[in-house]
Amino acid sequence: MARNPTFAMWTRLAAKPGGRQLFSAAMCLRVPYFRTVLPSVRELRPGYCAVSAPKWWGVYNHIGTFHAIAACNLAEIAMGMLAEATVPDTHRWLPKGMTVNYVAKAETGLTAVAELSAIPEFGAEGADLEVPVTISDKAGKPVVTGTITIWVTRKK
């Protein structure tokens, strides 16, 4: 499988001092809206991504908890990085839809985990890939669950 340049950068940087922070900053330069939640990629491999974000005033809602849409932004980061690490360089991916359930108040910083139960074969035909994401608080309690569907096709 040809490696995506984003995943190749993660592989080079992750084990170095400050490498994860550098990778997370570079990700935010590439996708500026992501920086609104101050994300930090914690772990990345094919089929798995964990990314965390602190609770800070920029993500507060009217009751002082982590805003639901900021949590969705965190979910999209986890899904996007998983897709970058999983989808081969011969293919591309585009988000198609997202369904979420807000299952508890998000009163702390959060960690989003996107994880596939199995990595599919990526062929000549386009296909939907459903990426489950669970967002948990600092105690490990899920506060948001969801599925992001991406459309994966061979590059032209």
Disulfide bonds with the S-S distance in Angstrom:
none
